[in-house]
Amino acid sequence: MSLRVVNSTLHLRELHTRMPFRFGIANVSRLLHAILRIEFEIDGRRQIGLSAENLMPKWFTKDPTTTPQHDQQQMVGVIRSAMQLAGELGPVESVHQLWQQLQAGTEQRSRMQASPNPPLLLGLGVSLVERAAIDALCRARGVAFWQALRAGMLGIELGQIYPGELSGARPADLLPARPLCRVLVRHTVGLSDPLTDSDVSPADRLDDGLPHSLRSCIDAYGLRAFKIKLWGDVQRDSSRLADIAQLLDANGTDYAYSLDGNENFHQVEPLIELWRRLSEQPRLERFLSRLMFLEQPLHREIALSEQTRGQLLAWRDRLAMIIDESGASVQDVVDALAGGYVGVSHKNCKGVIKGIAAACLIEARRRRGQTRLILSAEDLSNTGPIALPQDLAVVAALGVGHVERNGHHYFRGLHAWPKELQQAVVAEHGELFRAVSDPDASEAFVAPAIQAGQVWLESINRAAFGIGQISWQCVLSELDKMSGLMQTDIT
């Protein structure tokens, strides 16, 4: 196969949250939504591919000294750099080769800068180009993502990524034969989220047709799985977890949850102290028994250090911990598994092929007896109409049975998009999206549909990289009306 970038355009749209989303050092009420449109030449024929991402301040860098505006400019900068480099590469033989050369090229360019960008941030630009290429390839070939993956159309060479361990292996050898048709939603409980309606002040009360408090979300969506954010403060976390435990236990149904440290612990000792304090409370016994894993508790500066490795391996009854922000490179998951962690998260913003390779590595080790290993699916506030279906298409193909979702809770669905586009999304993906009546608006808007705590993915698995053709065309039409922040034409 021959694949070449012909031209590319980056579009930005500002989105506002329904309520502030507090995680780690960030409290987000608005952000930029990036949509990347790239025209490729695939075996001599032109095909457009799309990708998108919410540009979440303070996640890729976790630098408390910068402003959200600076962070967003930095994110736009790495996307621009990846677009430019992709156009300069010329023809490549596969999506895998495009990803590989982009990753190497962006790292090389960053090292030449006075202030190099961190690897996690560099991966954002690479992943958006990679996702657009996958979208274009699936549409050009007339196949769904999972079919392209199993047929080897992406050209993934696992042995190049993990020499020795995966030499000679193919994704089809290690991933499910069919994608999941539904997955459990792990509902995010942000640091400032109200637990009950009585916790919401009259001034902050929402009346937009969607639930607000944790209690009302459980009732509306039938939630059974959760992701709870931690402050990194022993006293504060102990108190809030006790309150959440009381609410979940009183619900009368079974549940499971993960914890997310969001790098808020800068030493291992407070983490050990928090777990000790929680374990000593008899009223939390049921709650603690339902913990699936703890995600990225330690700051990336120390998470994979030799000192931390020694401390974690010496912690006899340590929690099942996975890395998230520390998983910036393919080597990071290997180092994490050797250093006391049991897995890694997948997020499309960190790279689709990188996530596929990590899933294959974990499955290969499971088959060799390391059954405790975990591949999770996490969310960076993904919203539709592009980012969310693409993310779910990968989750389904990897066979991850539960996924953190928070875009449906913090953003008012597809409210920011034209009515025609919203109607097309419901028409093509009626099991995943639904119309919601907003008492304060003259018209309904479309939002993700969660039933019995799950999302259904049949239409996602039928479409090329998750997005139905009519919806995809509507997005293209909308982009034609938006000015592009950056346009590149490659001769």
SELO-448353 format. One record per residue (C-alpha): residue number from 1; x, y, z. Coordinates in Angstrom, 3 decimals. Example, Ala and Ser with C-alpha at 12.3 -4.5 7.8 and 13.67 -1.06 7.14 Angstrom:
(1, (12.300, -4.500, 7.800)) (2, (13.670, -1.060, 7.140)) 
This chain:
(1, (0.000, 0.000, 0.000)) (2, (1.066, 3.602, -0.612)) (3, (-0.279, 6.320, 1.682)) (4, (0.557, 10.021, 1.354)) (5, (-0.754, 13.223, 2.945)) (6, (-2.033, 15.629, 0.292)) (7, (-3.373, 18.446, 2.478)) (8, (-4.586, 18.977, 6.024)) (9, (-6.649, 21.506, 7.953)) (10, (-7.062, 22.028, 11.688)) (11, (-10.335, 23.488, 12.972)) (12, (-11.083, 24.638, 16.518)) (13, (-14.384, 25.117, 18.304)) (14, (-14.880, 26.310, 21.879)) (15, (-16.962, 24.065, 24.104)) (16, (-18.446, 24.960, 27.474)) (17, (-19.071, 22.424, 30.225)) (18, (-22.423, 21.955, 31.929)) (19, (-20.614, 22.175, 35.258)) (20, (-16.972, 22.607, 36.255)) (21, (-14.899, 19.444, 35.863)) (22, (-12.319, 19.223, 38.633)) (23, (-9.479, 16.728, 38.339)) (24, (-6.003, 17.049, 39.789)) (25, (-4.796, 20.646, 39.498)) (26, (-7.405, 21.641, 36.904)) (27, (-10.906, 23.028, 37.181)) (28, (-12.276, 23.157, 33.649)) (29, (-15.330, 25.125, 32.533)) (30, (-14.458, 25.611, 28.850)) (31, (-11.932, 24.273, 26.384)) (32, (-11.086, 23.987, 22.707)) (33, (-12.297, 21.091, 20.597)) (34, (-9.890, 20.270, 17.750)) (35, (-11.031, 18.651, 14.501)) (36, (-8.368, 17.517, 12.057)) (37, (-9.229, 17.013, 8.375)) (38, (-6.580, 15.343, 6.246)) (39, (-6.799, 14.372, 2.598)) (40, (-4.709, 11.318, 1.798)) (41, (-3.708, 9.644, -1.404)) (42, (-4.123, 5.903, -0.871)) (43, (-2.873, 3.761, -3.726)) (44, (-3.382, 6.665, -6.111)) (45, (-6.904, 7.591, -4.976)) (46, (-7.884, 10.557, -2.773)) (47, (-9.690, 9.987, 0.534)) (48, (-10.379, 12.333, 3.432)) (49, (-9.929, 11.231, 7.046)) (50, (-11.162, 12.969, 10.208)) (51, (-10.107, 12.931, 13.847)) (52, (-10.948, 15.077, 16.865)) (53, (-10.060, 15.682, 20.499)) (54, (-10.989, 17.936, 23.390)) (55, (-7.847, 19.885, 24.292)) (56, (-7.942, 19.379, 28.047)) (57, (-5.695, 21.830, 29.932)) (58, (-3.354, 20.476, 32.620)) (59, (-3.501, 16.814, 31.578)) (60, (-0.677, 16.499, 29.071)) (61, (1.769, 18.595, 31.091)) (62, (0.468, 18.949, 34.695)) (63, (2.402, 22.192, 35.039)) (64, (0.747, 24.342, 37.758)) (65, (2.645, 27.474, 36.680)) (66, (1.062, 27.829, 33.229)) (67, (-2.331, 29.240, 32.287)) (68, (-5.007, 27.184, 30.510)) (69, (-4.549, 29.498, 27.507)) (70, (-0.841, 28.637, 27.387)) (71, (-1.627, 24.936, 27.644)) (72, (-4.083, 25.095, 24.767)) (73, (-1.624, 27.034, 22.604)) (74, (0.953, 24.366, 23.373)) (75, (-1.447, 21.592, 22.364)) (76, (-2.319, 23.379, 19.128)) (77, (1.397, 23.782, 18.490)) (78, (2.156, 20.068, 18.678)) (79, (-0.816, 19.289, 16.412)) (80, (0.468, 21.795, 13.877)) (81, (3.937, 20.286, 14.046)) (82, (2.587, 16.763, 13.464)) (83, (0.502, 17.985, 10.509)) (84, (3.512, 19.648, 8.927)) (85, (5.767, 16.655, 9.460)) (86, (3.135, 14.267, 8.073)) (87, (3.061, 16.282, 4.866)) (88, (6.839, 16.262, 4.594)) (89, (7.164, 12.492, 4.958)) (90, (6.015, 11.657, 1.466)) (91, (4.545, 8.227, 0.677)) (92, (4.642, 5.559, 3.389)) (93, (3.735, 1.888, 3.135)) (94, (1.233, 1.667, 5.999)) (95, (-0.509, 3.495, 8.828)) (96, (1.994, 1.804, 11.141)) (97, (4.902, 3.321, 9.230)) (98, (3.213, 6.741, 9.266)) (99, (2.802, 6.514, 13.049)) (100, (6.354, 5.270, 13.552)) (101, (7.963, 7.992, 11.460)) (102, (5.774, 10.718, 12.921)) (103, (6.646, 9.646, 16.457)) (104, (10.370, 9.645, 15.716)) (105, (10.182, 12.926, 13.817)) (106, (8.238, 14.847, 16.447)) (107, (10.584, 13.648, 19.161)) (108, (13.608, 14.731, 17.129)) (109, (12.137, 18.183, 16.440)) (110, (11.190, 18.643, 20.084)) (111, (14.724, 17.856, 21.254)) (112, (15.986, 20.719, 19.086)) (113, (13.736, 23.237, 20.864)) (114, (14.846, 25.363, 23.800)) (115, (12.036, 23.872, 25.906)) (116, (11.266, 20.364, 24.605)) (117, (7.652, 19.211, 24.860)) (118, (7.007, 16.209, 27.107)) (119, (6.445, 12.886, 25.306)) (120, (2.799, 12.660, 26.392)) (121, (2.040, 15.995, 24.744)) (122, (3.923, 15.093, 21.554)) (123, (1.790, 11.977, 21.260)) (124, (-1.372, 14.088, 20.968)) (125, (-0.414, 15.522, 17.584)) (126, (0.827, 12.172, 16.308)) (127, (-2.355, 10.413, 17.431)) (128, (-4.651, 12.877, 15.671)) (129, (-2.832, 12.348, 12.366)) (130, (-2.800, 8.593, 12.994)) (131, (-6.549, 8.522, 13.675)) (132, (-7.311, 10.541, 10.544)) (133, (-5.226, 8.059, 8.542)) (134, (-7.137, 5.113, 10.036)) (135, (-10.436, 6.819, 9.233)) (136, (-9.360, 7.458, 5.637)) (137, (-8.088, 3.902, 5.154)) (138, (-11.255, 2.300, 6.521)) (139, (-13.407, 4.466, 4.230)) (140, (-11.204, 3.823, 1.211)) (141, (-11.371, 0.064, 1.797)) (142, (-15.052, 0.010, 2.817)) (143, (-14.403, -1.810, 6.110)) (144, (-14.968, -1.187, 9.820)) (145, (-12.035, -0.534, 12.147)) (146, (-12.065, -3.968, 13.750)) (147, (-12.086, -5.616, 10.321)) (148, (-9.129, -3.529, 9.143)) (149, (-7.280, -4.416, 12.337)) (150, (-7.861, -8.159, 12.051)) (151, (-7.049, -8.213, 8.340)) (152, (-3.706, -6.506, 8.931)) (153, (-4.636, -3.468, 6.839)) (154, (-2.951, -1.066, 9.280)) (155, (0.362, -2.837, 8.696)) (156, (1.066, -3.184, 12.415)) (157, (4.377, -4.949, 13.099)) (158, (4.196, -6.007, 16.751)) (159, (7.707, -7.404, 16.611)) (160, (9.062, -3.944, 15.792)) (161, (7.322, -2.465, 18.828)) (162, (8.117, -5.244, 21.313)) (163, (11.022, -7.233, 19.849)) (164, (11.349, -10.726, 21.263)) (165, (8.088, -10.852, 23.201)) (166, (5.821, -10.243, 20.210)) (167, (8.069, -11.186, 17.309)) (168, (6.019, -12.968, 14.673)) (169, (2.716, -12.172, 16.408)) (170, (-0.184, -10.377, 14.749)) (171, (-2.968, -8.391, 16.407)) (172, (-5.414, -11.011, 15.092)) (173, (-3.553, -13.661, 17.115)) (174, (-3.995, -11.837, 20.425)) (175, (-7.142, -9.713, 20.185)) (176, (-10.794, -10.844, 20.183)) (177, (-12.174, -12.324, 16.979)) (178, (-15.194, -10.007, 17.197)) (179, (-15.619, -6.550, 18.761)) (180, (-17.760, -6.093, 21.839)) (181, (-21.332, -5.075, 21.101)) (182, (-21.719, -3.259, 24.429)) (183, (-19.527, -2.034, 27.271)) (184, (-20.119, -0.906, 30.838)) (185, (-19.746, 2.794, 31.526)) (186, (-17.456, 3.731, 34.415)) (187, (-18.983, 7.034, 35.416)) (188, (-16.478, 9.692, 36.432)) (189, (-16.898, 11.246, 39.878)) (190, (-14.925, 14.479, 39.708)) (191, (-13.442, 16.165, 42.748)) (192, (-16.126, 18.858, 42.828)) (193, (-19.074, 16.749, 41.665)) (194, (-22.110, 16.837, 43.974)) (195, (-23.039, 13.441, 45.400)) (196, (-26.747, 14.150, 45.947)) (197, (-29.166, 16.787, 44.720)) (198, (-29.125, 18.388, 48.166)) (199, (-25.424, 19.112, 47.659)) (200, (-26.248, 21.403, 44.738)) (201, (-26.842, 25.031, 45.629)) (202, (-29.817, 26.781, 43.966)) (203, (-27.396, 28.965, 42.002)) (204, (-25.596, 25.915, 40.564)) (205, (-28.641, 23.789, 39.859)) (206, (-28.930, 22.569, 36.277)) (207, (-32.215, 22.128, 34.470)) (208, (-31.073, 20.971, 31.046)) (209, (-32.664, 17.539, 30.795)) (210, (-29.552, 15.688, 32.030)) (211, (-28.785, 14.437, 35.557)) (212, (-26.412, 16.431, 37.747)) (213, (-25.520, 14.721, 41.028)) (214, (-24.004, 11.259, 41.342)) (215, (-27.228, 9.982, 42.870)) (216, (-29.332, 11.304, 39.984)) (217, (-26.893, 9.893, 37.409)) (218, (-27.178, 6.442, 38.990)) (219, (-30.959, 6.665, 38.797)) (220, (-31.038, 8.017, 35.240)) (221, (-28.444, 5.722, 33.678)) (222, (-28.571, 2.601, 35.843)) (223, (-24.870, 2.991, 36.611)) (224, (-22.951, 0.072, 38.094)) (225, (-19.338, 1.142, 37.556)) (226, (-17.524, 4.305, 38.567)) (227, (-14.201, 6.133, 38.410)) (228, (-13.491, 8.238, 41.471)) (229, (-10.948, 11.065, 41.394)) (230, (-8.519, 11.508, 44.315)) (231, (-7.106, 14.729, 45.724)) (232, (-3.796, 13.218, 46.811)) (233, (-4.581, 14.375, 50.357)) (234, (-5.015, 11.556, 52.883)) (235, (-7.581, 13.297, 55.083)) (236, (-9.576, 14.801, 52.258)) (237, (-9.655, 11.572, 50.227)) (238, (-10.577, 9.446, 53.246)) (239, (-13.559, 11.642, 54.019)) (240, (-14.854, 11.869, 50.448)) (241, (-14.436, 8.147, 49.763)) (242, (-16.386, 7.365, 52.927)) (243, (-19.233, 9.568, 51.695)) (244, (-19.210, 7.956, 48.262)) (245, (-19.082, 4.479, 49.801)) (246, (-22.135, 5.246, 51.896)) (247, (-24.066, 6.393, 48.832)) (248, (-23.081, 3.396, 46.685)) (249, (-23.674, 0.822, 49.427)) (250, (-27.098, 2.297, 50.173)) (251, (-28.078, 1.913, 46.532)) (252, (-28.704, -1.790, 47.087)) (253, (-27.121, -2.995, 43.839)) (254, (-23.734, -4.462, 43.091)) (255, (-21.091, -2.121, 41.757)) (256, (-17.396, -1.803, 40.947)) (257, (-15.099, 1.184, 40.635)) (258, (-11.614, 2.423, 39.902)) (259, (-9.717, 5.220, 41.598)) (260, (-7.770, 7.870, 39.711)) (261, (-4.898, 9.669, 41.412)) (262, (-4.251, 11.971, 38.420)) (263, (-0.589, 12.192, 39.549)) (264, (-1.605, 13.987, 42.749)) (265, (0.684, 11.910, 44.991)) (266, (4.300, 13.063, 44.893)) (267, (5.550, 10.400, 47.299)) (268, (4.706, 6.747, 47.866)) (269, (4.270, 7.083, 51.644)) (270, (1.027, 9.140, 51.605)) (271, (-0.473, 6.624, 49.194)) (272, (0.360, 3.759, 51.532)) (273, (-1.036, 5.775, 54.452)) (274, (-4.307, 6.441, 52.608)) (275, (-4.804, 2.741, 51.871)) (276, (-3.943, 1.818, 55.467)) (277, (-6.423, 4.343, 56.856)) (278, (-9.193, 3.166, 54.527)) (279, (-8.505, -0.512, 55.276)) (280, (-8.817, 0.062, 59.008)) (281, (-12.440, 1.251, 58.729)) (282, (-14.880, -1.704, 58.993)) (283, (-17.662, 0.308, 57.333)) (284, (-15.566, 0.508, 54.148)) (285, (-14.928, -3.233, 53.840)) (286, (-17.608, -3.820, 51.206)) (287, (-16.625, -0.685, 49.308)) (288, (-12.916, -1.539, 49.207)) (289, (-13.625, -5.092, 48.049)) (290, (-15.134, -3.655, 44.845)) (291, (-12.054, -1.675, 43.821)) (292, (-10.789, -2.785, 40.403)) (293, (-7.580, -0.754, 40.241)) (294, (-5.943, 2.549, 41.076)) (295, (-4.890, 4.612, 38.070)) (296, (-1.727, 6.767, 38.014)) (297, (-1.550, 7.809, 41.672)) (298, (2.062, 9.019, 41.455)) (299, (3.349, 11.992, 39.515)) (300, (5.068, 11.042, 36.280)) (301, (8.369, 12.462, 37.573)) (302, (8.616, 9.640, 40.112)) (303, (6.098, 7.016, 38.955)) (304, (8.643, 4.857, 37.103)) (305, (11.803, 5.821, 38.999)) (306, (14.101, 3.212, 40.543)) (307, (13.291, 4.475, 44.032)) (308, (9.556, 4.164, 43.438)) (309, (10.020, 0.725, 41.934)) (310, (11.756, -0.458, 45.085)) (311, (9.089, 1.032, 47.335)) (312, (6.196, -0.460, 45.373)) (313, (7.744, -3.914, 45.138)) (314, (8.390, -3.822, 48.900)) (315, (4.721, -2.926, 49.584)) (316, (3.366, -6.405, 50.279)) (317, (-0.367, -5.757, 50.023)) (318, (-0.111, -2.968, 47.472)) (319, (-3.090, -2.003, 45.407)) (320, (-3.551, -3.101, 41.825)) (321, (-2.147, 0.004, 40.135)) (322, (-1.901, 0.962, 36.474)) (323, (-0.188, 3.819, 34.675)) (324, (-1.954, 6.421, 32.565)) (325, (-0.050, 9.694, 32.149)) (326, (3.201, 7.764, 32.542)) (327, (2.356, 5.639, 29.494)) (328, (3.771, 8.060, 26.936)) (329, (6.013, 5.576, 25.094)) (330, (5.787, 1.900, 24.179)) (331, (8.594, 1.126, 26.644)) (332, (6.753, 2.693, 29.585)) (333, (4.313, -0.213, 29.953)) (334, (7.216, -2.687, 30.058)) (335, (8.938, -0.636, 32.764)) (336, (5.688, -0.274, 34.698)) (337, (4.969, -4.012, 34.699)) (338, (8.470, -4.611, 36.016)) (339, (8.105, -1.944, 38.680)) (340, (5.035, -2.896, 40.695)) (341, (2.199, -1.896, 38.372)) (342, (-0.224, -4.380, 36.811)) (343, (-1.266, -2.595, 33.650)) (344, (-1.798, 0.494, 31.538)) (345, (-4.679, 2.573, 30.242)) (346, (-5.684, 2.968, 26.623)) (347, (-6.688, 6.389, 25.356)) (348, (-6.874, 7.300, 21.693)) (349, (-5.075, 10.565, 22.482)) (350, (-2.007, 8.529, 23.479)) (351, (-2.054, 6.617, 20.204)) (352, (-4.200, 3.894, 18.658)) (353, (-1.381, 1.647, 17.459)) (354, (0.437, 2.115, 20.771)) (355, (-2.729, 1.025, 22.585)) (356, (-3.163, -1.971, 20.287)) (357, (0.426, -3.032, 20.932)) (358, (-0.009, -2.669, 24.705)) (359, (-3.191, -4.765, 24.545)) (360, (-1.332, -7.474, 22.618)) (361, (1.609, -7.412, 25.051)) (362, (-0.687, -7.775, 28.051)) (363, (-2.672, -10.582, 26.415)) (364, (0.539, -12.438, 25.502)) (365, (1.706, -12.236, 29.114)) (366, (-1.705, -13.326, 30.399)) (367, (-1.438, -16.436, 28.253)) (368, (1.911, -17.097, 29.884)) (369, (0.293, -17.054, 33.320)) (370, (0.274, -13.388, 34.409)) (371, (-3.494, -13.349, 34.721)) (372, (-3.684, -10.311, 37.003)) (373, (-2.612, -7.878, 34.292)) (374, (-5.009, -5.079, 33.329)) (375, (-5.685, -3.071, 30.198)) (376, (-8.183, -0.347, 30.993)) (377, (-10.008, 2.081, 28.715)) (378, (-10.038, 5.662, 29.962)) (379, (-11.469, 8.941, 28.718)) (380, (-10.164, 12.451, 28.206)) (381, (-13.703, 13.907, 28.189)) (382, (-14.406, 12.479, 24.730)) (383, (-17.422, 13.949, 22.981)) (384, (-19.090, 13.363, 19.630)) (385, (-19.514, 13.396, 16.760)) (386, (-15.970, 12.225, 15.871)) (387, (-13.816, 11.546, 18.940)) (388, (-16.309, 9.506, 20.967)) (389, (-17.274, 6.981, 18.226)) (390, (-13.633, 6.520, 17.223)) (391, (-12.660, 5.895, 20.824)) (392, (-15.458, 3.372, 21.306)) (393, (-14.547, 1.588, 18.077)) (394, (-11.058, 0.933, 19.457)) (395, (-12.358, -0.076, 22.904)) (396, (-14.733, -2.588, 21.296)) (397, (-11.997, -4.064, 19.094)) (398, (-9.597, -4.423, 22.041)) (399, (-12.284, -6.213, 24.057)) (400, (-12.160, -3.934, 27.107)) (401, (-15.464, -4.593, 28.877)) (402, (-15.771, -1.301, 30.740)) (403, (-14.707, 2.213, 29.834)) (404, (-14.493, 5.468, 31.691)) (405, (-16.853, 7.984, 30.156)) (406, (-17.156, 11.583, 31.267)) (407, (-17.900, 13.659, 28.177)) (408, (-21.587, 12.751, 28.410)) (409, (-21.698, 14.131, 31.961)) (410, (-19.679, 17.333, 31.710)) (411, (-20.766, 18.462, 28.236)) (412, (-24.285, 18.922, 26.894)) (413, (-24.009, 16.237, 24.252)) (414, (-23.835, 17.546, 20.681)) (415, (-25.450, 20.846, 21.686)) (416, (-22.653, 22.833, 20.010)) (417, (-23.291, 21.259, 16.593)) (418, (-26.018, 22.057, 14.013)) (419, (-29.398, 20.394, 14.245)) (420, (-28.936, 18.576, 10.923)) (421, (-25.747, 16.929, 12.143)) (422, (-27.344, 15.896, 15.426)) (423, (-30.290, 14.347, 13.592)) (424, (-27.936, 12.418, 11.296)) (425, (-26.036, 11.034, 14.295)) (426, (-29.242, 9.766, 15.916)) (427, (-30.447, 8.292, 12.615)) (428, (-27.220, 6.295, 12.157)) (429, (-26.318, 5.597, 15.782)) (430, (-29.676, 5.430, 17.504)) (431, (-28.523, 2.923, 20.112)) (432, (-25.654, 5.223, 21.211)) (433, (-27.255, 8.672, 20.967)) (434, (-30.687, 9.970, 21.948)) (435, (-32.605, 13.225, 21.859)) (436, (-32.862, 15.097, 25.169)) (437, (-35.439, 17.773, 25.938)) (438, (-33.850, 20.873, 27.420)) (439, (-36.450, 22.865, 29.412)) (440, (-34.399, 26.027, 28.889)) (441, (-34.025, 25.615, 25.121)) (442, (-36.473, 25.788, 22.249)) (443, (-35.209, 22.548, 20.743)) (444, (-33.960, 19.215, 21.959)) (445, (-30.294, 18.264, 21.681)) (446, (-28.589, 14.919, 21.201)) (447, (-26.550, 13.204, 23.916)) (448, (-25.105, 9.726, 24.489)) (449, (-27.635, 7.087, 25.541)) (450, (-26.693, 4.989, 28.572)) (451, (-29.038, 2.152, 29.455)) (452, (-28.586, -0.250, 32.374)) (453, (-25.157, 1.327, 32.895)) (454, (-23.998, 0.369, 29.401)) (455, (-23.543, 1.760, 25.902)) (456, (-24.444, -0.289, 22.840)) (457, (-21.985, -0.356, 19.950)) (458, (-23.589, -2.245, 17.060)) (459, (-23.614, 0.751, 14.705)) (460, (-20.124, 1.772, 15.828)) (461, (-18.813, -1.643, 14.807)) (462, (-20.510, -1.463, 11.404)) (463, (-19.180, 1.975, 10.485)) (464, (-15.763, 2.908, 9.158)) (465, (-13.818, 3.847, 12.291)) (466, (-17.024, 4.259, 14.263)) (467, (-18.742, 7.065, 12.357)) (468, (-21.607, 6.517, 9.929)) (469, (-21.151, 7.946, 6.429)) (470, (-24.032, 10.446, 6.625)) (471, (-22.844, 11.802, 9.988)) (472, (-19.299, 11.976, 8.634)) (473, (-20.455, 13.945, 5.585)) (474, (-22.380, 16.341, 7.838)) (475, (-19.193, 17.012, 9.824)) (476, (-17.315, 17.737, 6.596)) (477, (-20.029, 20.179, 5.552)) (478, (-19.799, 21.936, 8.895)) (479, (-16.002, 22.163, 8.652)) (480, (-16.383, 23.852, 5.255)) (481, (-18.187, 26.669, 7.081)) (482, (-15.446, 26.995, 9.709)) (483, (-12.175, 28.764, 9.039)) (484, (-9.174, 26.480, 9.375)) (485, (-6.554, 27.479, 11.916)) (486, (-3.844, 25.864, 9.839)) (487, (-3.952, 24.593, 6.300)) (488, (-1.215, 22.644, 4.543)) (489, (-1.083, 21.676, 0.896)) (490, (1.556, 19.144, -0.039)) (491, (2.724, 18.867, -3.652)) 
